[in-house]
């Protein structure tokens, strides 16, 4: 069974989700304040963390910043419906995806399964890929640019692997959303753009050539360079 953690001060919601997710084969532990949530989320015992933005003692954004210094555990953020700022900040800080409240439990389960499926698929790979100055080791989920390690979130790593495998090819936002997030692109969904922006900043931080280019009307591409690896 996958063991999950929810950090939310809504105790009634936590109880309901514990029961609902239990029927789908998940074990869900709960923390109701930020500091306790950070302690548990950093323990390495959970496959995924469900994190609310509004928390006592330590807010969800602060918790996520601290967590990303310690762990790459996937994080699904819960945000207030219509609060685009929280969603964008959460993704920039290192959340893998978000879900606005109130939500349908079936949608939550679908998002959780999509994230966990991506992680499992990537761990099953054994390829080590290289494109130009970028190297991606799929087995250990580590990446380097100009021999310097990249500290990537789960989604950022998945995006980089996808783009290295398709170097020089324009990939649509729809394709990237499906491949990296495991869901369809919504009409006002800018999640993939925020992840691409974060990845681009990390790749270009070493003052090398621009790696990811925006293709107007199409999507994004990784600048074409020779790709090596067990494809």
Secondary structure, DSSP 8 states (H G I E B T S, - for coil): -EEEEEE-S-HHHHHHHHHHHHHTTEEEEEE-SHHHHHHHHTTS--SEEEEES--SSS-HHHHHHHHHTT---EEEEEEETT-HHHHHHHHHHT-SEEEEES--HHHHHHHHHHHHHHHHHHHH---EEEETTEEEETTTTEEEETTEEE---HHHHHHHHHHHHTTTS-EEHHHHIIIIISS---TT--HHHHHHHHHHHHHHTTS----EEEETTTEEEE----EES--
